[in-house]
C-alpha cells in the first residue's frame, strides 16, 4: 500500500472506531495523541489502538493481548497478520468479551444494539 493510502485507511478506521465507541451505552474515556487512541471503559478495561506507519499496520492492545493488522483492499478491512481475522469482527468480539458491550460494525454506519 502506498503511504498516502495507508494514512487514508488508518484515519478512516480511527474515526469509525471513535464514533462507534462513543455511541456505546457506557462511561468511556477516549484519549488520542500522536497516532494512539487509549480507550478506558467503565469497568476499567483499556483498549489501545495505534498506528504503525513504518510497517503500515494498525495495532490493537486489549486484555486479550496485542494484535497487528494490515489493510486488505480485497476484504476492505484490516486483517490480523497471524490469523487473517478481520479487525472489525475481532473488535466486536473483544468488546463483548471484556466489557459486555455489543458493538455493531455496519457497512457505512456503526450502530449499537
Residue pairs with C-beta under 8 A, 6 or more apart in sequence:
1 9
1 56
1 71
1 73
3 53
3 56
5 71
6 53
6 56
6 71
7 53
9 71
9 78
10 51
10 58
13 58
13 78
13 87
14 32
14 37
14 49
14 51
16 105
16 110
17 37
17 49
17 91
18 30
18 32
18 37
19 110
20 103
20 105
20 110
20 112
21 28
21 30
21 39
21 103
22 28
22 30
23 110
23 111
23 112
24 95
24 101
24 103
24 112
25 101
25 112
26 41
26 42
26 99
26 101
27 41
27 42
28 39
28 40
28 41
28 42
29 38
29 39
29 40
30 37
30 38
30 39
31 37
31 38
31 39
31 40
32 38
35 50
35 51
35 53
36 48
36 49
36 50
36 51
37 48
37 49
37 50
38 46
38 47
38 48
39 46
39 47
39 48
39 49
40 46
41 47
41 98
41 99
41 101
42 99
43 99
43 100
45 62
45 63
45 98
45 99
46 61
46 63
47 60
47 61
47 62
47 94
47 95
47 98
48 59
48 60
48 61
49 58
49 59
49 60
50 58
50 59
50 60
50 61
51 57
51 58
51 59
52 58
52 59
52 68
55 68
56 70
56 71
57 68
57 69
57 70
57 81
58 68
58 69
58 71
58 78
58 87
59 66
59 67
59 68
59 69
60 66
60 67
60 69
60 87
60 90
60 91
60 94
61 67
62 94
62 98
63 98
64 94
64 97
64 98
67 80
67 90
68 80
68 81
68 82
69 78
69 79
69 80
69 81
69 87
70 78
70 79
70 81
71 77
71 78
71 79
72 78
72 79
75 86
77 86
77 87
77 88
78 86
78 87
78 88
79 85
79 86
79 87
80 86
80 87
80 90
88 105
89 105
91 103
91 105
92 102
92 103
92 104
92 105
95 101
95 102
95 103
96 102
96 103
101 112
102 112
102 113
103 110
103 112
104 110
104 111
104 112
104 113
